[in-house]
């Protein structure tokens, strides 16, 4: 009888010890009353080689063509892939968590996804953290900024040739959003002189780019058939010049 009692006490002691260990381990995960939960600290992965294991040519979401763009020139200190610039995570943010698979086999998204489900401000803040020179002086307060457009709505940074950056392919990108700028049949062409701070619009053929430089409002009104009647002072990268615009 004594042996049975002793064995029973040993079992009770073992159960109590296990319960104590469980309580201690769980205490580390339980937040104190009133304490807010904080997200884990973000970390960078080991770099582009890890990214390309999944995002190489032939995979579901390839991103290899970025190396055919100016952003992919490793020798350029401003490139995301230059030494110390964190490669893909220069744009997508520290995303070591994205590399690691979850228990169900899925992956958490990168810190910045540039998807339509992500706030435009978060996306554009990442772009403007590097693209903050004089070439973007026109962006704050522009029509695209006010309307809440993301940079990636028009730009495809993974593509070897970003369509919106070439006059030949730019209109098709613009028409995707604003078919009012389709100038076909009017004897006009769409002019989107972004680098000079002008707004997209229809102008007589041959009057895009440098041809829109001007000396007076009257000259602009005559040359653009009243579409860009104001000769405005524009400052670009420290150089000032006058250009025909819809408003100053």
C-alpha positions in Angstrom: 0.0 0.0 0.0 2.8 2.4 0.9 4.5 1.7 -2.5 1.3 2.5 -4.3 1.0 5.8 -2.4 4.6 6.7 -3.1 4.2 6.0 -6.8 1.0 8.1 -6.8 2.9 11.0 -5.2 5.7 10.7 -7.7 3.2 10.9 -10.6 1.5 13.9 -9.1 5.0 15.6 -8.7 5.8 14.9 -12.3 2.5 16.3 -13.5 3.0 19.4 -11.4 6.5 19.9 -12.7 5.4 19.6 -16.3 2.5 22.1 -15.7 5.0 24.5 -14.1 7.3 24.4 -17.1 4.3 24.9 -19.5 3.1 27.9 -17.5 6.6 29.5 -17.5 7.1 29.0 -21.3 3.6 30.4 -22.0 4.2 33.4 -19.8 6.8 34.7 -22.3 4.1 34.8 -25.0 1.4 36.4 -22.9 1.3 40.1 -23.0 0.9 42.1 -19.8 -2.3 43.9 -19.3 -2.4 47.0 -21.4 0.8 46.2 -23.2 0.6 46.5 -27.0 1.8 43.7 -29.3 4.8 44.8 -31.4 5.8 43.4 -34.8 9.1 41.5 -34.9 12.2 43.5 -36.0 12.6 43.4 -39.8 15.8 41.9 -41.1 17.6 41.8 -44.5 18.1 38.5 -46.3 21.4 37.3 -47.6 20.8 39.1 -50.9 19.7 38.7 -54.5 20.9 35.1 -54.9 18.2 34.0 -52.4 15.6 36.0 -54.3 16.5 34.6 -57.7 16.1 31.1 -56.5 12.4 31.7 -56.8 12.2 34.7 -59.1 14.4 33.5 -61.9 13.4 33.1 -65.6 10.7 30.5 -66.0 9.2 30.8 -62.5 5.7 32.0 -61.7 6.9 35.5 -60.8 10.2 36.1 -62.6 12.2 39.3 -61.9 15.4 38.5 -63.6 14.9 41.1 -66.4 15.7 43.9 -63.9 19.4 43.1 -64.7 18.7 44.3 -68.2 17.8 47.7 -66.9 19.8 50.6 -65.6 18.8 49.7 -62.1 20.6 46.4 -62.5 24.0 47.8 -63.3 26.0 46.7 -60.3 28.9 49.0 -61.1 26.7 52.1 -60.6 26.9 53.1 -56.9 23.2 54.3 -57.1 22.0 50.9 -58.2 20.1 48.7 -55.7 22.6 46.0 -56.6 25.7 47.9 -55.8 27.7 46.7 -52.9 25.9 47.5 -49.6 22.6 48.5 -51.2 20.7 45.4 -50.2 19.8 44.3 -53.8 16.0 43.6 -54.2 15.4 44.7 -50.7 16.5 48.3 -51.5 13.0 48.6 -52.9 11.1 45.9 -51.2 12.4 46.6 -47.8 14.1 44.2 -45.3 12.3 40.9 -46.0 14.2 38.0 -44.6 10.8 36.8 -43.3 9.7 36.4 -47.0 12.5 33.9 -47.6 11.4 31.6 -44.8 8.5 29.3 -45.5 5.6 29.1 -43.0 4.4 25.8 -41.5 1.7 25.5 -44.1 4.3 26.0 -46.9 3.3 29.6 -47.7 5.5 32.7 -47.5 4.8 36.1 -45.9 4.9 38.9 -48.4 7.9 41.3 -48.6 7.8 44.4 -46.5 6.8 46.5 -49.6 4.9 44.6 -52.3 3.9 47.4 -54.7 0.6 45.8 -55.1 -2.8 47.5 -55.5 -3.6 46.4 -52.0 -0.8 48.4 -50.5 -1.1 52.1 -49.6 0.2 54.3 -52.5 2.0 56.5 -50.0 4.0 53.5 -48.8 4.9 52.5 -52.3 5.9 56.0 -53.5 7.9 56.8 -50.4 10.2 53.9 -51.2 10.6 55.1 -54.8 11.2 58.7 -53.8 13.7 57.8 -51.2 16.2 57.4 -54.1 14.5 59.2 -57.0 14.6 62.6 -55.2 16.7 64.7 -57.5 15.6 67.7 -59.6 13.9 65.4 -62.2 11.1 64.8 -59.8 10.6 68.4 -58.7 7.2 68.5 -60.6 5.8 65.5 -58.8 4.5 66.9 -55.5 1.1 68.5 -56.2 0.9 67.2 -59.7 -2.3 65.7 -61.2 -0.9 62.2 -60.7 0.2 62.9 -57.1 -3.2 64.5 -56.2 -5.1 61.6 -57.8 -3.2 59.1 -55.7 -1.3 57.4 -58.5 1.5 55.1 -57.6 4.8 55.3 -59.5 4.3 51.6 -60.5 0.9 52.4 -62.1 2.9 53.8 -65.0 6.4 52.4 -64.5 7.6 48.8 -64.8 11.0 48.7 -63.2 11.5 45.0 -63.9 11.0 45.4 -67.7 14.1 45.8 -69.9 12.4 48.7 -71.6 10.0 50.7 -69.4 7.2 51.6 -71.9 6.3 54.9 -70.3 9.9 56.2 -70.7 9.8 56.0 -74.6 7.8 58.4 -76.7 6.9 55.6 -79.1 5.2 53.4 -76.4 4.3 56.0 -73.8 0.8 56.8 -75.2 -0.5 53.3 -74.8 0.4 53.4 -71.1 -1.3 56.8 -70.7 -4.4 55.6 -72.6 -4.8 52.7 -70.2 -5.9 55.2 -67.6 -7.0 58.3 -69.6 -8.5 57.7 -73.0 -9.4 61.4 -73.2 -5.7 61.9 -74.3 -6.2 59.6 -77.3 -5.5 62.2 -80.1 -6.2 59.9 -83.1 -8.3 61.6 -85.7 -7.6 65.1 -84.5 -4.4 65.7 -86.4 -2.7 65.9 -83.0 -0.2 63.7 -81.0 -0.1 62.9 -77.3 2.8 64.8 -75.6 3.8 63.8 -72.1 7.0 65.7 -71.4 7.3 64.5 -67.8 10.9 65.5 -67.3 10.1 69.1 -68.1 7.1 69.2 -65.8 4.4 69.4 -68.4 1.1 67.5 -68.3 0.1 65.0 -70.9 -2.0 66.4 -73.6 -2.6 66.6 -77.4 -0.4 69.0 -79.4 0.2 69.4 -83.1 2.6 66.8 -84.4 6.3 67.9 -84.1 5.7 70.1 -81.1 6.7 67.8 -78.3 9.9 68.2 -76.2 12.3 70.9 -77.2 9.8 72.3 -79.7 7.6 73.5 -76.8 10.3 75.9 -75.6 9.0 79.4 -75.9 9.4 83.1 -75.6 5.9 84.4 -74.9 2.3 83.3 -74.1 1.3 84.5 -77.6 3.8 82.2 -79.2 2.5 79.2 -77.2 -1.1 80.0 -78.0 -0.3 80.1 -81.7 2.0 77.1 -81.9 -0.2 74.8 -79.8 -3.6 76.0 -81.2 -4.4 77.3 -77.7 -3.9 74.0 -76.0 -0.8 75.2 -74.1 -1.2 79.0 -74.0 1.2 79.9 -71.2 4.9 80.3 -71.5 6.1 79.3 -68.0 9.5 79.4 -66.4 10.7 75.8 -65.6 13.7 74.9 -63.5 15.2 71.5 -64.1 18.4 70.3 -62.4 19.6 73.9 -61.9 18.8 75.0 -65.5 16.0 77.4 -66.1 14.1 77.7 -69.4 10.6 78.7 -70.7 8.1 76.1 -71.9 4.6 76.1 -73.2 2.2 74.7 -70.6 -1.5 74.4 -69.8 -0.9 76.5 -66.7 2.0 78.0 -64.7 
